[in-house]
């Protein structure tokens, strides 16, 4: 029997039972024949730092972080990447051989890679993006769109102050529009993105009139419960290309898995099926 340590990873949150990350990562571990395990970890806020500091001693090579700890872990980590700093949150921890903890954010990578794979004809520089919402996920979306050379982002949120804060953080390419005017900017978007929870199972509907959607627009929703939200169904009926939110979840997991287990996993139909199991 080998004495080699079996690498462990997992996802930390509160609650955590809803997470699909264990289904995905354990699928990849089986697919590539890696002797590792990935587990969900429900951690109370008072225990967060102690648990994270203890994990490397228990054989963990890293962890994902989800709600509500994406901001808190940045204060625990010994080093934070530039992109995590820019986004003000971290979703991936790497426990390094020297005992230090690196915090990273792969949400923006997951978002833009999902678009590139699912809608390869989309050209970021072809026109403005219309973005609904101004929460943590929105920061990752804006950062990735600006890096991809989208010329302008029209940002609208129910609370204007939060949108204006993002405008200050990301600069003049972000233009804030009042929520009640959202329907008027839809027609400007070559890309339309919903980063809010509106339209998710158990949440209120996204009540923005979509009559102005261009048939050549790409429309995506970060929600993946349901996979086809009302926004995507309406956009599809109007001839738009649509991309669901599950791909972002899959692609954001790739860099962490590669760092922890030494294998770059493939996002394919088998991975989608595993995450939906």
C-alpha positions as CSV (number, residue, x, y, z in Angstrom):
1,X,0.0,0.0,0.0
2,X,1.3,3.4,-0.9
3,X,2.1,5.9,1.9
4,X,1.5,8.9,-0.4
5,X,-1.0,11.4,0.9
6,X,-4.4,11.5,-0.7
7,X,-5.1,15.1,-1.7
8,X,-8.3,16.6,-0.3
9,X,-10.2,19.7,-1.3
10,X,-13.7,21.0,-0.7
11,X,-16.1,23.9,-0.6
12,X,-16.8,26.1,2.4
13,X,-20.0,28.0,2.9
14,X,-23.1,28.4,5.1
15,X,-25.4,26.9,4.0
16,X,-23.6,24.5,1.7
17,X,-26.0,21.6,1.0
18,X,-27.1,23.2,-2.2
19,X,-23.6,23.3,-3.7
20,X,-23.0,21.4,-7.0
21,X,-19.3,21.7,-6.7
22,X,-18.8,18.3,-5.0
23,X,-20.7,16.6,-7.8
24,X,-18.5,18.3,-10.4
25,X,-15.1,17.9,-8.8
26,X,-15.6,14.3,-7.8
27,X,-16.7,13.6,-11.4
28,X,-13.4,15.0,-12.6
29,X,-11.5,13.0,-10.0
30,X,-13.1,9.8,-11.2
31,X,-12.7,10.7,-14.8
32,X,-8.9,11.3,-14.5
33,X,-8.3,8.5,-12.1
34,X,-7.0,10.8,-9.3
35,X,-6.9,9.4,-5.8
36,X,-8.5,12.5,-4.2
37,X,-11.7,13.6,-2.6
38,X,-13.7,16.9,-2.6
39,X,-16.3,17.5,0.2
40,X,-18.8,20.1,1.2
41,X,-18.0,21.9,4.5
42,X,-20.6,23.8,6.5
43,X,-18.6,26.2,8.6
44,X,-20.0,28.7,11.1
45,X,-18.6,32.3,10.9
46,X,-16.9,32.2,14.3
47,X,-15.0,29.0,13.2
48,X,-14.0,30.2,9.7
49,X,-10.4,31.2,10.3
50,X,-9.6,28.3,12.6
51,X,-11.0,25.8,10.1
52,X,-9.2,27.2,7.2
53,X,-5.9,27.3,9.1
54,X,-6.4,23.7,10.1
55,X,-7.3,22.2,6.7
56,X,-3.7,22.0,5.3
57,X,-2.7,20.0,8.4
58,X,-5.5,17.5,7.5
59,X,-4.2,17.0,4.0
60,X,-6.2,19.6,2.1
61,X,-4.5,21.2,-0.9
62,X,-7.2,23.9,-1.3
63,X,-10.8,24.9,-1.1
64,X,-13.5,26.8,-2.8
65,X,-15.4,29.4,-0.9
66,X,-19.0,30.4,-1.4
67,X,-21.6,32.6,0.2
68,X,-21.2,34.3,2.7
69,X,-17.4,34.0,3.1
70,X,-16.0,35.3,-0.2
71,X,-15.0,38.6,1.3
72,X,-14.0,37.3,4.8
73,X,-11.4,34.8,3.4
74,X,-9.4,37.6,1.9
75,X,-8.4,38.8,5.4
76,X,-7.4,35.2,6.4
77,X,-5.2,34.5,3.3
78,X,-1.5,35.3,3.4
79,X,-1.6,36.5,-0.2
80,X,-4.4,37.7,-2.5
81,X,-4.1,37.8,-6.3
82,X,-4.6,41.0,-8.2
83,X,-7.9,39.8,-9.7
84,X,-9.3,38.8,-6.3
85,X,-8.4,42.3,-5.0
86,X,-10.0,43.9,-8.0
87,X,-13.2,41.9,-7.5
88,X,-13.2,42.4,-3.7
89,X,-13.8,38.7,-3.1
90,X,-12.2,35.3,-3.4
91,X,-13.7,32.0,-4.3
92,X,-10.6,29.8,-4.5
93,X,-7.9,29.0,-1.8
94,X,-4.6,27.3,-2.6
95,X,-2.7,25.8,0.3
96,X,0.9,26.0,-0.7
97,X,3.8,23.8,0.3
98,X,5.4,26.5,2.4
99,X,2.3,26.7,4.6
100,X,0.9,30.0,3.2
101,X,-2.6,30.4,1.8
102,X,-3.2,32.1,-1.5
103,X,-6.7,33.5,-2.3
104,X,-7.9,33.9,-5.9
105,X,-11.1,34.7,-7.8
106,X,-11.9,32.6,-10.8
107,X,-15.5,33.8,-11.3
108,X,-14.6,36.3,-14.1
109,X,-12.6,33.6,-15.9
110,X,-15.6,31.3,-15.6
111,X,-18.0,33.8,-17.0
112,X,-15.9,34.9,-20.0
113,X,-14.8,31.3,-20.8
114,X,-18.4,30.1,-20.7
115,X,-19.3,32.7,-23.3
116,X,-16.3,31.9,-25.5
117,X,-17.2,28.2,-25.5
118,X,-21.0,28.4,-25.8
119,X,-21.1,31.4,-28.2
120,X,-17.9,31.3,-30.2
121,X,-19.1,33.9,-32.7
122,X,-19.6,36.6,-30.1
123,X,-17.1,39.5,-30.6
124,X,-16.6,41.4,-27.3
125,X,-15.6,44.6,-29.1
126,X,-18.7,44.6,-31.4
127,X,-20.8,46.7,-29.0
128,X,-22.0,47.6,-25.5
129,X,-23.0,45.1,-22.8
130,X,-26.1,45.7,-20.7
131,X,-25.7,44.3,-17.2
132,X,-28.5,43.9,-14.6
133,X,-27.4,43.9,-11.0
134,X,-24.5,45.2,-8.9
135,X,-23.6,42.5,-6.4
136,X,-20.5,40.4,-5.9
137,X,-21.0,38.4,-9.1
138,X,-21.4,41.6,-11.1
139,X,-17.9,42.8,-10.2
140,X,-16.4,39.6,-11.7
141,X,-18.6,40.1,-14.9
142,X,-17.6,43.7,-15.3
143,X,-13.9,43.0,-14.8
144,X,-13.9,40.2,-17.3
145,X,-15.8,42.2,-19.9
146,X,-13.5,45.2,-19.7
147,X,-10.5,42.9,-19.9
148,X,-12.1,41.3,-23.1
149,X,-12.3,44.9,-24.6
150,X,-16.1,45.4,-24.4
151,X,-16.3,49.1,-25.3
152,X,-19.0,50.1,-22.9
153,X,-21.0,48.6,-20.0
154,X,-24.5,49.9,-19.3
155,X,-25.1,49.0,-15.7
156,X,-28.5,49.1,-14.0
157,X,-29.5,48.0,-10.5
158,X,-32.5,48.4,-8.2
159,X,-30.3,50.3,-5.7
160,X,-28.5,52.9,-7.8
161,X,-25.8,53.6,-5.1
162,X,-24.4,50.2,-5.5
163,X,-24.1,50.6,-9.3
164,X,-22.4,54.0,-8.9
165,X,-19.9,52.4,-6.6
166,X,-19.0,49.9,-9.3
167,X,-18.7,52.8,-11.8
168,X,-16.2,54.5,-9.5
169,X,-14.2,51.3,-9.1
170,X,-14.1,50.4,-12.8
171,X,-14.0,53.8,-14.5
172,X,-15.7,55.7,-17.4
173,X,-16.5,52.7,-19.6
174,X,-19.2,51.8,-17.0
175,X,-22.4,54.0,-17.4
176,X,-25.1,53.8,-14.7
177,X,-28.7,53.8,-15.8
178,X,-31.7,54.0,-13.4
179,X,-33.5,50.7,-12.9
180,X,-36.8,52.1,-14.1
181,X,-35.1,53.0,-17.4
182,X,-33.6,49.4,-17.9
183,X,-36.0,48.6,-20.7
184,X,-34.7,51.6,-22.7
185,X,-31.1,50.4,-22.8
186,X,-31.8,46.7,-23.7
187,X,-31.9,47.6,-27.4
188,X,-28.3,49.0,-27.1
189,X,-26.8,45.7,-25.9
190,X,-24.9,43.4,-28.2
191,X,-24.6,41.4,-24.9
192,X,-27.2,41.3,-22.2
193,X,-26.3,39.8,-18.8
194,X,-28.4,39.2,-15.7
195,X,-26.3,39.0,-12.6
196,X,-29.2,39.3,-10.1
197,X,-31.1,36.5,-8.4
198,X,-34.3,37.6,-10.1
199,X,-35.7,34.7,-12.0
200,X,-34.2,32.1,-9.8
201,X,-36.3,29.3,-8.4
202,X,-37.9,30.7,-5.2
203,X,-37.2,34.4,-6.1
204,X,-39.2,37.1,-7.8
205,X,-39.3,37.4,-11.6
206,X,-37.0,39.7,-13.5
207,X,-39.6,42.3,-14.5
208,X,-37.8,44.2,-17.2
209,X,-39.6,44.5,-20.6
210,X,-37.5,42.9,-23.3
211,X,-39.3,44.2,-26.4
212,X,-36.1,46.0,-27.5
213,X,-33.8,43.0,-27.5
214,X,-31.8,42.9,-30.8
215,X,-32.1,39.5,-32.6
216,X,-28.3,39.6,-33.0
217,X,-27.7,40.0,-29.3
218,X,-26.1,37.4,-27.0
219,X,-28.1,37.0,-23.8
220,X,-26.8,35.2,-20.7
221,X,-28.1,34.6,-17.2
222,X,-25.8,33.7,-14.3
223,X,-28.7,31.7,-12.7
224,X,-28.8,28.0,-13.4
225,X,-31.8,27.0,-11.4
226,X,-33.8,26.9,-13.7
227,X,-31.3,26.3,-16.5
228,X,-33.6,28.2,-18.9
229,X,-34.9,31.3,-17.1
230,X,-37.7,33.5,-18.4
231,X,-35.0,35.9,-19.6
232,X,-33.4,33.2,-21.7
233,X,-36.7,31.8,-23.0
234,X,-37.9,35.2,-24.1
235,X,-34.5,36.0,-25.8
236,X,-34.6,32.6,-27.6
237,X,-38.1,33.4,-28.9
238,X,-36.8,36.7,-30.3
239,X,-34.0,35.0,-32.2
240,X,-31.1,35.8,-29.8
241,X,-28.2,33.5,-29.0
242,X,-28.5,32.4,-25.3
243,X,-26.1,31.0,-22.8
244,X,-27.2,29.5,-19.5
245,X,-25.4,30.0,-16.2
246,X,-24.2,26.5,-15.5
247,X,-21.2,26.9,-17.7
248,X,-19.8,29.7,-15.5
249,X,-20.0,27.3,-12.5
250,X,-18.1,24.7,-14.5
251,X,-15.4,26.9,-15.9
252,X,-14.7,28.8,-12.7
253,X,-13.9,25.4,-11.2
254,X,-11.2,24.5,-13.7
255,X,-8.2,26.7,-12.4
256,X,-8.7,25.5,-8.8
257,X,-8.9,21.8,-9.8
258,X,-5.8,22.1,-11.9
259,X,-3.8,23.8,-9.1
260,X,-4.9,21.3,-6.5
261,X,-4.8,18.0,-8.4
262,X,-2.3,18.7,-11.2
263,X,-4.7,17.9,-14.0
264,X,-6.6,20.5,-16.2
265,X,-10.1,19.2,-16.5
266,X,-12.4,19.4,-19.5
267,X,-15.7,21.2,-19.4
268,X,-17.9,18.9,-21.6
269,X,-21.4,17.4,-21.6
270,X,-20.3,14.7,-19.1
271,X,-19.2,17.5,-16.7
272,X,-22.5,19.3,-17.2
273,X,-24.5,16.1,-16.5
274,X,-22.5,15.4,-13.4
275,X,-23.2,18.9,-12.0
276,X,-26.9,18.5,-12.7
277,X,-27.1,15.0,-11.2
